[in-house]
Amino acid sequence: MDELKRMAVFATVVEQRSMSAAARLLAMSTSAVSQQVRQLERASGVTLLHRSTRKLTLTAAGEQFYDGCAAMVAAARRAQQQLAQSRDSPSGELRLSAPVGFARHVAPALGGVLGAHPALLLTLLVDDARIDLIEARIDLAVRFGRLPDSSWAARRLCGFEWLLCASPDWLAAHGEPHRPDDLLSAPWLGFAREGRQLHLELAGPQHESRSLRLEARITSNNQLSIQQMCMAGLGLARLARVDVADELAAGRLVALLPDWRLPLLDVWAVTPQRDAQPAKVKVAIEALRGYLSTLPGAVSP
Protein backbone atom coordinates (compact mmCIF):
# COMPACT_ATOMS: atom_id res chain seq x y z
CA MET A 1 0.00 0.00 0.00
CA ASP A 2 2.93 2.38 0.68
CA GLU A 3 4.16 1.73 -2.85
CA LEU A 4 0.76 2.71 -4.30
CA LYS A 5 0.80 5.92 -2.27
CA ARG A 6 4.27 6.79 -3.60
CA MET A 7 3.07 6.15 -7.16
CA ALA A 8 0.17 8.56 -6.60
CA VAL A 9 2.55 11.17 -5.19
CA PHE A 10 4.85 10.76 -8.17
CA ALA A 11 1.97 11.18 -10.63
CA THR A 12 0.89 14.35 -8.83
CA VAL A 13 4.43 15.76 -8.98
CA VAL A 14 4.52 15.21 -12.72
CA GLU A 15 1.07 16.71 -13.24
CA GLN A 16 1.89 19.77 -11.11
CA ARG A 17 5.42 20.05 -12.56
CA SER A 18 6.95 20.81 -9.16
CA MET A 19 7.47 19.27 -5.76
CA SER A 20 6.09 22.30 -3.93
CA ALA A 21 2.88 22.48 -6.00
CA ALA A 22 2.28 18.77 -5.46
CA ALA A 23 2.92 19.20 -1.73
CA ARG A 24 0.28 21.94 -1.52
CA LEU A 25 -2.26 19.84 -3.38
CA LEU A 26 -1.58 16.76 -1.25
CA ALA A 27 -1.38 18.67 2.05
CA MET A 28 2.16 17.40 2.60
CA SER A 29 5.49 19.09 3.13
CA THR A 30 7.76 19.51 0.13
CA SER A 31 10.46 17.43 1.81
CA ALA A 32 7.96 14.60 2.40
CA VAL A 33 6.96 14.62 -1.27
CA SER A 34 10.61 14.57 -2.34
CA GLN A 35 11.29 11.68 0.02
CA GLN A 36 8.42 9.65 -1.46
CA VAL A 37 9.84 10.04 -4.97
CA ARG A 38 13.36 9.15 -3.82
CA GLN A 39 12.06 5.99 -2.16
CA LEU A 40 10.43 4.99 -5.43
CA GLU A 41 13.72 5.48 -7.24
CA ARG A 42 15.70 3.53 -4.63
CA ALA A 43 13.22 0.65 -4.68
CA SER A 44 13.28 0.40 -8.48
CA GLY A 45 16.94 1.29 -8.98
CA VAL A 46 15.92 3.69 -11.74
CA THR A 47 16.05 7.48 -11.90
CA LEU A 48 12.58 8.87 -12.62
CA LEU A 49 13.20 12.63 -12.50
CA HIS A 50 16.03 14.98 -13.39
CA ARG A 51 15.96 17.76 -10.80
CA SER A 52 17.25 21.29 -11.11
CA THR A 53 16.62 24.47 -9.18
CA ARG A 54 14.16 25.63 -11.83
CA LYS A 55 12.34 22.58 -13.12
CA LEU A 56 11.80 18.83 -13.09
CA THR A 57 12.28 16.70 -16.19
CA LEU A 58 11.12 13.12 -16.65
CA THR A 59 13.66 10.51 -17.67
CA ALA A 60 12.68 8.00 -20.36
CA ALA A 61 11.96 5.43 -17.65
CA GLY A 62 10.04 8.07 -15.70
CA GLU A 63 7.79 8.77 -18.70
CA GLN A 64 6.85 5.12 -19.01
CA PHE A 65 6.34 4.75 -15.28
CA TYR A 66 4.22 7.90 -15.15
CA ASP A 67 1.74 6.47 -17.67
CA GLY A 68 0.99 3.57 -15.33
CA CYS A 69 0.86 5.78 -12.24
CA ALA A 70 -1.51 8.22 -13.97
CA ALA A 71 -3.79 5.37 -15.04
CA MET A 72 -3.86 4.08 -11.45
CA VAL A 73 -4.78 7.54 -10.06
CA ALA A 74 -7.48 7.99 -12.73
CA ALA A 75 -8.98 4.59 -11.83
CA ALA A 76 -8.99 5.54 -8.15
CA ARG A 77 -10.73 8.82 -8.94
CA ARG A 78 -13.39 7.02 -10.98
CA ALA A 79 -13.96 4.63 -8.11
CA GLN A 80 -14.39 7.57 -5.72
CA GLN A 81 -16.83 9.22 -8.10
CA GLN A 82 -18.85 6.01 -8.31
CA LEU A 83 -18.96 5.82 -4.52
CA ALA A 84 -20.11 9.44 -4.31
CA GLN A 85 -22.77 8.79 -6.93
CA SER A 86 -23.99 5.74 -5.02
CA ARG A 87 -24.15 7.85 -1.86
CA ASP A 88 -25.83 10.90 -3.38
CA SER A 89 -27.89 9.63 -6.33
CA PRO A 90 -30.05 6.47 -6.39
CA SER A 91 -28.49 4.12 -8.94
CA GLY A 92 -27.48 0.52 -9.43
CA GLU A 93 -29.37 -2.57 -8.28
CA LEU A 94 -31.62 -2.41 -5.22
CA ARG A 95 -32.25 -5.92 -3.92
CA LEU A 96 -35.47 -5.87 -1.89
CA SER A 97 -36.92 -8.76 0.09
CA ALA A 98 -40.56 -8.85 1.21
CA PRO A 99 -43.22 -11.38 2.26
CA VAL A 100 -45.74 -12.53 -0.35
CA GLY A 101 -48.58 -10.55 1.21
CA PHE A 102 -46.60 -7.33 0.97
CA ALA A 103 -45.54 -7.73 -2.67
CA ARG A 104 -48.61 -5.90 -4.00
CA HIS A 105 -47.49 -2.75 -2.15
CA VAL A 106 -44.04 -2.57 -3.77
CA ALA A 107 -45.17 -1.08 -7.10
CA PRO A 108 -47.24 1.79 -5.64
CA ALA A 109 -44.64 2.45 -2.93
CA LEU A 110 -41.55 2.54 -5.16
CA GLY A 111 -43.04 3.40 -8.55
CA GLY A 112 -42.35 7.11 -8.09
CA VAL A 113 -38.74 6.51 -7.05
CA LEU A 114 -38.08 4.23 -10.03
CA GLY A 115 -39.66 6.75 -12.37
CA ALA A 116 -37.57 9.60 -11.01
CA HIS A 117 -34.27 7.69 -11.13
CA PRO A 118 -33.78 5.79 -14.42
CA ALA A 119 -30.37 4.50 -13.28
CA LEU A 120 -31.99 2.61 -10.38
CA LEU A 121 -32.70 -1.09 -10.91
CA LEU A 122 -34.99 -3.19 -8.70
CA THR A 123 -34.75 -6.89 -7.90
CA LEU A 124 -37.67 -8.03 -5.73
CA LEU A 125 -37.39 -11.32 -3.84
CA VAL A 126 -40.77 -12.44 -2.49
CA ASP A 127 -40.89 -15.19 0.10
CA ASP A 128 -42.83 -15.79 3.31
CA ALA A 129 -39.90 -17.81 4.66
CA ARG A 130 -37.07 -15.94 6.39
CA ILE A 131 -34.45 -16.03 3.66
CA ASP A 132 -30.77 -15.56 4.41
CA LEU A 133 -30.30 -11.85 3.74
CA ILE A 134 -26.53 -12.06 3.51
CA GLU A 135 -26.51 -15.03 1.14
CA ALA A 136 -29.16 -13.36 -1.06
CA ARG A 137 -27.22 -10.04 -0.99
CA ILE A 138 -30.27 -8.11 0.19
CA ASP A 139 -29.97 -4.31 0.44
CA LEU A 140 -33.34 -3.79 2.13
CA ALA A 141 -35.84 -6.22 3.66
CA VAL A 142 -39.38 -5.55 4.82
CA ARG A 143 -40.11 -7.59 7.94
CA PHE A 144 -43.03 -7.87 10.34
CA GLY A 145 -43.50 -8.51 14.03
CA ARG A 146 -40.78 -9.42 16.46
CA LEU A 147 -37.35 -9.63 14.85
CA PRO A 148 -34.68 -12.18 15.75
CA ASP A 149 -31.34 -10.96 17.04
CA SER A 150 -29.17 -9.85 14.15
CA SER A 151 -26.26 -7.59 13.28
CA TRP A 152 -28.49 -5.91 10.71
CA ALA A 153 -30.12 -2.57 11.51
CA ALA A 154 -33.91 -2.36 11.84
CA ARG A 155 -35.99 0.81 11.49
CA ARG A 156 -39.69 0.79 12.33
CA LEU A 157 -41.78 2.03 9.42
CA CYS A 158 -45.22 1.86 11.05
CA GLY A 159 -47.59 -0.46 12.90
CA PHE A 160 -50.47 -2.36 11.28
CA GLU A 161 -53.76 -2.75 13.12
CA TRP A 162 -54.77 -6.37 13.74
CA LEU A 163 -58.41 -7.45 13.43
CA LEU A 164 -60.19 -10.63 14.43
CA CYS A 165 -62.16 -11.71 11.38
CA ALA A 166 -64.82 -14.19 10.31
CA SER A 167 -66.89 -14.77 7.18
CA PRO A 168 -70.60 -13.92 7.11
CA ASP A 169 -71.37 -17.61 6.47
CA TRP A 170 -69.42 -18.68 9.57
CA LEU A 171 -71.23 -16.11 11.70
CA ALA A 172 -74.59 -17.21 10.32
CA ALA A 173 -73.82 -20.80 11.30
CA HIS A 174 -72.19 -20.20 14.71
CA GLY A 175 -73.35 -16.80 15.89
CA GLU A 176 -71.33 -13.65 16.50
CA PRO A 177 -69.05 -13.53 19.56
CA HIS A 178 -69.80 -10.68 21.96
CA ARG A 179 -66.94 -11.08 24.44
CA PRO A 180 -63.40 -12.49 24.30
CA ASP A 181 -64.28 -15.77 26.00
CA ASP A 182 -66.70 -16.53 23.16
CA LEU A 183 -63.63 -17.02 20.97
CA LEU A 184 -62.29 -19.98 22.96
CA SER A 185 -64.46 -22.63 21.33
CA ALA A 186 -64.08 -21.40 17.73
CA PRO A 187 -61.81 -23.03 15.14
CA TRP A 188 -58.81 -20.81 14.37
CA LEU A 189 -56.50 -20.23 11.45
CA GLY A 190 -52.87 -19.37 12.23
CA PHE A 191 -49.40 -18.77 10.82
CA ALA A 192 -47.28 -21.90 10.63
CA ARG A 193 -44.19 -20.18 12.07
CA GLU A 194 -46.13 -19.50 15.28
CA GLY A 195 -47.11 -23.16 15.67
CA ARG A 196 -50.53 -24.36 16.71
CA GLN A 197 -50.68 -22.15 19.78
CA LEU A 198 -52.15 -18.69 19.23
CA HIS A 199 -51.74 -16.10 21.98
CA LEU A 200 -54.06 -13.07 21.90
CA GLU A 201 -53.67 -10.07 24.19
CA LEU A 202 -56.87 -8.01 24.00
CA ALA A 203 -57.42 -4.51 25.40
CA GLY A 204 -61.04 -3.59 25.87
CA PRO A 205 -63.17 -0.66 26.91
CA GLN A 206 -62.63 0.95 30.30
CA HIS A 207 -59.07 -0.42 30.58
CA GLU A 208 -60.19 -4.05 30.51
CA SER A 209 -57.75 -6.69 29.28
CA ARG A 210 -57.99 -10.34 28.39
CA SER A 211 -55.31 -12.88 27.52
CA LEU A 212 -56.41 -15.87 25.44
CA ARG A 213 -54.57 -19.08 24.62
CA LEU A 214 -56.05 -20.63 21.50
CA GLU A 215 -55.17 -23.56 19.27
CA ALA A 216 -55.13 -23.23 15.49
CA ARG A 217 -56.94 -25.97 13.60
CA ILE A 218 -55.40 -24.89 10.28
CA THR A 219 -52.01 -23.27 9.79
CA SER A 220 -50.24 -21.87 6.75
CA ASN A 221 -46.98 -20.08 6.02
CA ASN A 222 -48.84 -17.75 3.64
CA GLN A 223 -50.95 -14.81 4.84
CA LEU A 224 -53.12 -14.76 1.71
CA SER A 225 -54.02 -18.43 2.16
CA ILE A 226 -55.15 -17.77 5.73
CA GLN A 227 -57.28 -14.86 4.53
CA GLN A 228 -58.88 -16.96 1.78
CA MET A 229 -59.66 -19.82 4.19
CA CYS A 230 -61.22 -17.36 6.58
CA MET A 231 -63.41 -15.98 3.77
CA ALA A 232 -64.39 -19.57 2.93
CA GLY A 233 -65.75 -20.02 6.46
CA LEU A 234 -63.13 -22.48 7.72
CA GLY A 235 -62.49 -20.57 10.92
CA LEU A 236 -61.57 -17.27 12.56
CA ALA A 237 -58.33 -15.47 11.85
CA ARG A 238 -56.22 -12.58 13.05
CA LEU A 239 -55.65 -10.42 9.97
CA ALA A 240 -54.18 -6.98 9.34
CA ARG A 241 -56.74 -4.32 8.43
CA VAL A 242 -54.50 -3.18 5.56
CA ASP A 243 -54.87 -6.63 3.96
CA VAL A 244 -58.62 -7.01 4.37
CA ALA A 245 -59.96 -3.46 4.01
CA ASP A 246 -61.58 -4.26 0.66
CA GLU A 247 -63.09 -7.51 1.95
CA LEU A 248 -64.54 -5.73 4.98
CA ALA A 249 -66.03 -2.98 2.82
CA ALA A 250 -67.55 -5.54 0.44
CA GLY A 251 -68.96 -7.65 3.29
CA ARG A 252 -66.87 -10.71 2.47
CA LEU A 253 -65.36 -10.53 5.96
CA VAL A 254 -66.59 -9.17 9.28
CA ALA A 255 -64.43 -7.68 12.03
CA LEU A 256 -65.25 -9.18 15.45
CA LEU A 257 -65.31 -7.53 18.87
CA PRO A 258 -64.92 -3.95 17.56
CA ASP A 259 -64.50 -2.56 21.09
CA TRP A 260 -61.43 -4.69 21.72
CA ARG A 261 -57.94 -4.03 20.37
CA LEU A 262 -54.86 -6.12 19.71
CA PRO A 263 -51.25 -4.85 19.86
CA LEU A 264 -50.04 -3.40 16.56
CA LEU A 265 -48.07 -5.49 14.10
CA ASP A 266 -44.73 -3.70 13.72
CA VAL A 267 -43.41 -3.18 10.19
CA TRP A 268 -39.62 -2.89 9.85
CA ALA A 269 -37.08 -1.87 7.24
CA VAL A 270 -34.01 -4.05 7.78
CA THR A 271 -30.65 -3.04 6.27
CA PRO A 272 -27.03 -4.25 6.53
CA GLN A 273 -25.92 -1.13 8.42
CA ARG A 274 -27.45 1.90 10.09
CA ASP A 275 -24.99 4.54 8.89
CA ALA A 276 -23.56 5.36 5.46
CA GLN A 277 -26.61 4.05 3.62
CA PRO A 278 -26.40 4.33 -0.17
CA ALA A 279 -28.89 6.71 -1.74
CA LYS A 280 -30.89 3.87 -3.29
CA VAL A 281 -31.64 2.43 0.15
CA LYS A 282 -32.41 5.78 1.79
CA VAL A 283 -34.91 6.86 -0.86
CA ALA A 284 -36.57 3.43 -0.82
CA ILE A 285 -37.05 3.53 2.95
CA GLU A 286 -38.56 7.02 2.83
CA ALA A 287 -40.83 6.04 -0.06
CA LEU A 288 -42.04 2.97 1.85
CA ARG A 289 -42.60 5.03 4.99
CA GLY A 290 -44.61 7.65 3.11
CA TYR A 291 -46.70 5.09 1.26
CA LEU A 292 -47.46 2.99 4.33
CA SER A 293 -48.72 6.05 6.20
CA THR A 294 -51.59 6.31 3.67
CA LEU A 295 -52.87 2.76 4.14
CA PRO A 296 -55.97 1.89 6.22
CA GLY A 297 -55.06 0.60 9.64
CA ALA A 298 -51.46 1.82 9.49
CA VAL A 299 -50.21 3.77 12.49
CA SER A 300 -47.09 5.88 11.88
CA PRO A 301 -44.21 5.79 14.39
N, C-alpha and C positions, 0 to 999 in steps of 0.2 A: 504493500500500500504506500510506503514511503517513496518507492520508485515512481509510482503513478503521480504522486503529488509533485515530485521533481520534474516530471515530464510536463505537467500542466504549468508549472512555474516557467520552465524553459520556453514553452509555446507563448506564454504571455510576454516574456522578455522580447521575443522576436517580433510579436505583433506590435508592441509598444516602442520597439527600437531603442530601448534604454533600460538599464537596471532600475534607475530611480523611478521612472514612470510605471514600470511593472510593480515596484514596491508599493507605490501609492494605490494602485488599483487593487492589489492583493492585501492591503493593510498589513504589510510586512516592512521590516527595515531593509534598506538597500544592501547592507552587509549580509543579511539573511538570504536575500534573493541570490546574491553572488555566490554564497556558500552552497546553495542548492544546485546551481549550475555546475560548480566545480566538482561536487560529489558525483554528478552524472558523468562528467568527463573522466574522473578517476575510476569509476566503476566500469566504464566501457573501454577505457584506455585510448580514447579518441578525443581530439580537440573539436569542439562544436562551434566555438566563437573566437574570432580574433578581436581583441579588445584594444582600444586606444582611448586617449583622454576625450576624444570628440565623438566617437561612434563605435558601434558594434557591427561586425561583419561575419556572416555565416561562412563556415568552411564548407567544402563540398559534402563532407559527411554530415555536417550540421543541417544542410538543406534537406537531405534525404530524411534525416531523423525528425526534422521539424514537421514534415508532411504527416508522418504517423502520429506525432504528438498533437498536431492541430486536429486531425481526424478524431482522436480520442476525446479532446476537449469539446468538439462539436457534438459528438455522440452524447457526452455527459449533459451538455446544455439541452439537447433535445429531450433527454430523459427527464430533466428537471421541468421542462415546459409541459411534458405530458402529465407529470405529477400535479403541477399547478392547475392544468386543465381539468384533471380528474377531481381536484379539490374544489374548484370554483365553478365548473360548468358540467352539468349532468351529461355523461357520455359513457360509451362502452356498454358492456353487458351487465344488467341487473338481474341477479338470480334470486327469485322470490319463491318462498315456500309458504303454502297455506293449506288448511283443511278443505275437503271437498265442498262442505257447506258454505265456505267463504268465497269460493272461486267466482261466483256470479257477481261479487262486489268489486273484483279487481279491475274490470274494464271501466266502470263508471268512476272508480276512485283514481285510477292512474291514466285514464284516457287523455285528460288535459295536459299532464306532464309529458306524455309521449308525443302529443301533438306539438307542444312548444319546444321540444328538444329532439330534433331528427337524428342526432348522433347517439341517442340513448336506445339501447336494445333491451328487450325484456324476455327472460326465460322463466316461465311459471311452472313450478313443480307442485302438483296437487296430490295430497295424500292424507288420509285421516290417521295413518300410523305416524309415530314420531320418528321421522327419518334422521339419519346422522347428518347434521348440518355441516360438519367439517368435511366429511367424505363427499358430500354433494356440492361443496363449495358455495354454500348459500351466503348471500350478502345480507338478506333481510328475511325473517320468518315471522308470520303472524301466528300467534299462539293464544290459547284460551285457558282460563282457570289457573290453578296452582301450578307453578313451574318447578321442575326439578332443579337441584343445585347444578350450576354450570358456570364456566368462566366467561360465558357470553353475557352481554349487557342487555337488560330488559327495560323497556320504557312502556308505561301503561298508556294506552291510547284512549280507552273509555271503559265503561262497564255496560253490559247488556242486561236488560231486565228479564228474569226468568218468569215463566207462567206455567201453571199446572193446567193441562189441556185434556179434553175429551171430545169425541165426535158426538154430533146430535143423536145418531143411532144408539151409541152406547148409553147416553143419558136417558134416552127413551126407554131402554130395556132395563136399566139399573137404578134410575133416579139420580137426581143431582145432589152431590154432597153439600152440606150446609156448615160443617165444622171439620177441623182437621182430622179428628178421630174417624170420621166417615170414610177417610181414604185408606184405612188400614186393611180393609177386606177386599179392595179393588185389585185387579190384575195390573201390573205395571210394566212399562217398557223402559229399558235403561241402556246406558252406554257400556259396551263390553269391557272397556279399560277400567271401569269402576267395579266390575264384578256384579254378582247378583244382588248385593246389598246396596240399597239406596237410602241415603241419609238426608232428610229434609229438615232444615231449620226455618220455621215459619214465625214471622212477627205479625201480630194482629192488632186490631184496634185497642186503644186504651192500654198500650204497652204490654199487651199479652204476648206470650211466646209459647211455641210448641215444638218439640223435637220428635220426629217420627223416624222409626227404623222400618223400612219396607223391603220387600224382596221382589226383584224383577222376574217376571215370567218369561219375557222375551228380551234378549239383548242384541245389540248390533254395534259394530265399530263405525257406522255411518249415520250421521245425524239425519240426513234426508230419509233414510229407510225407517228410522224411528218415527219421524213425522208422518210418513205415508201409512205406517201400520196403525198409528193413532187415529188418523182420518178414516181408516178402514174399520174402526171399532174394536181393535184387538186389545185395547187397554188404555190406561192413562199414561201421560208422559209429561216430563218437565222439558219445556221447549222455550227457546229465546223468542221474545216478542218480535224481534227484527226478522226472524225466519218465518213467522206464521202470521204476520200482520194481514196479508192478503186473504189467508184462509179464515181468519177471524172476521174480517169485514164481509166475506162472502157467505159466512155461516157454515163453512165446512168444518170448523173447529169452534169450541167454546172454551173460554177461560174460566176456570173454577175458583171458588173462594176469592172473589175480587177484593175483599177487605184484608186479605192476608198477603204478606210479601216474603219473598225469598231473597237471600243475599245476591248481589249482582254477580254476573259472570265477567270476570276481568278479561280484557282484550289487550294483548301485549305485542309490541314490536321488539323482536329479538335480533341483535346484531353482534358481530364478532368483537367489537370494542365500543366503548362509550365515547372516547375522544377521537379526533382526527377522522371523522366520518367523511368518505368521499361525497361529492355533491349529489351523485345519483341516489345514494341512500338517504341523505337528508331531505331531499325534495320528495322522495317517495313516502317517508314517514309523515311529513307535514300534509301531503295530499291525502293519505289514509286517515289521519287525524281529522282533517276538515270534512272529509266525506262521511266518516262514521258519525260525526256530531249531528248530521242531518237525518239519520235513520230513526224510525220509531223504536222507542224503548232503549235508546242509547243514552247513557248518562256520561257527560264529559268529566275528565278528571277535575 
